[in-house]
Amino acid sequence: MSSQTAATAAPIEHRILRRAEVEAKTGFKRAHIYSLMKEGKFPKALRLGVRAVGWDSVEIEQWIADRLKERA
C-alpha cells in the first residue's frame, strides 16, 4: 500500500526563491545567510543574472527540516 501512496504523491515542486523569501522562511538576514553559505552550512545560491541570485526551494525546505530534526 505504501507503493501506491508514493505513486500518487504530488511531485516535488522546485521553485527559485529570491533572498527576501529565503529570509522570511529562515528568519535570517542577508549577512548571516551569506556567512553560513561561506562556511558550507547553508545551500548555495544560484546565479540568475549579473546582480540576481536565488535558491532552490527544495534545498531550502530540506535545510529547514534538517535543522528542526537536530533540535528534536
C-alpha positions as CSV (number, residue, x, y, z in Angstrom):
1,M,0.0,0.0,0.0
2,S,2.9,2.4,0.6
3,S,4.0,2.0,-3.0
4,Q,0.5,3.3,-4.1
5,T,0.9,6.2,-1.8
6,A,4.3,7.0,-3.2
7,A,3.0,6.7,-6.7
8,T,0.1,9.1,-6.1
9,A,2.1,11.6,-4.1
10,A,2.4,15.1,-5.7
11,P,5.8,15.7,-7.4
12,I,8.1,18.0,-5.5
13,E,7.9,21.5,-6.9
14,H,11.3,23.2,-7.5
15,R,11.0,26.9,-7.4
16,I,13.6,29.6,-7.3
17,L,13.3,31.6,-4.1
18,R,14.7,35.1,-4.0
19,R,16.6,36.5,-1.0
20,A,13.6,38.1,0.7
21,E,11.6,34.9,0.7
22,V,14.6,32.9,2.0
23,E,15.0,35.5,4.8
24,A,11.3,35.1,5.6
25,K,11.5,31.3,5.7
26,T,14.7,31.0,7.7
27,G,14.4,34.1,9.9
28,F,18.0,35.1,9.0
29,K,19.1,38.3,7.4
30,R,21.3,38.6,4.3
31,A,24.7,38.8,6.1
32,H,24.0,35.7,8.2
33,I,22.8,33.7,5.2
34,Y,25.9,34.5,3.2
35,S,28.1,33.8,6.2
36,L,26.5,30.3,6.5
37,M,27.0,29.7,2.8
38,K,30.7,30.6,3.1
39,E,31.0,28.1,5.9
40,G,29.2,25.4,3.8
41,K,26.3,25.3,6.3
42,F,23.6,26.7,4.0
43,P,22.6,25.8,0.4
44,K,24.5,27.7,-2.2
45,A,22.7,30.4,-4.2
46,L,22.1,30.0,-7.9
47,R,23.3,32.8,-10.1
48,L,20.3,34.1,-12.1
49,G,22.0,37.1,-13.6
50,V,24.7,39.7,-13.1
51,R,23.1,41.0,-9.9
52,A,20.5,38.4,-9.1
53,V,20.6,35.1,-7.2
54,G,18.1,32.7,-5.9
55,W,17.9,29.4,-4.0
56,D,16.2,26.1,-4.9
57,S,13.1,25.9,-2.8
58,V,13.5,22.1,-2.2
59,E,17.1,22.7,-0.8
60,I,15.8,25.4,1.5
61,E,12.9,23.3,2.8
62,Q,15.2,20.4,3.3
63,W,17.7,22.6,5.2
64,I,14.9,23.9,7.5
65,A,13.7,20.3,8.1
66,D,17.2,19.1,9.0
67,R,17.5,22.0,11.5
68,L,14.2,21.0,13.1
69,K,15.3,17.4,13.4
70,E,18.5,18.5,15.1
71,R,16.5,20.4,17.7
72,A,14.2,17.4,18.4
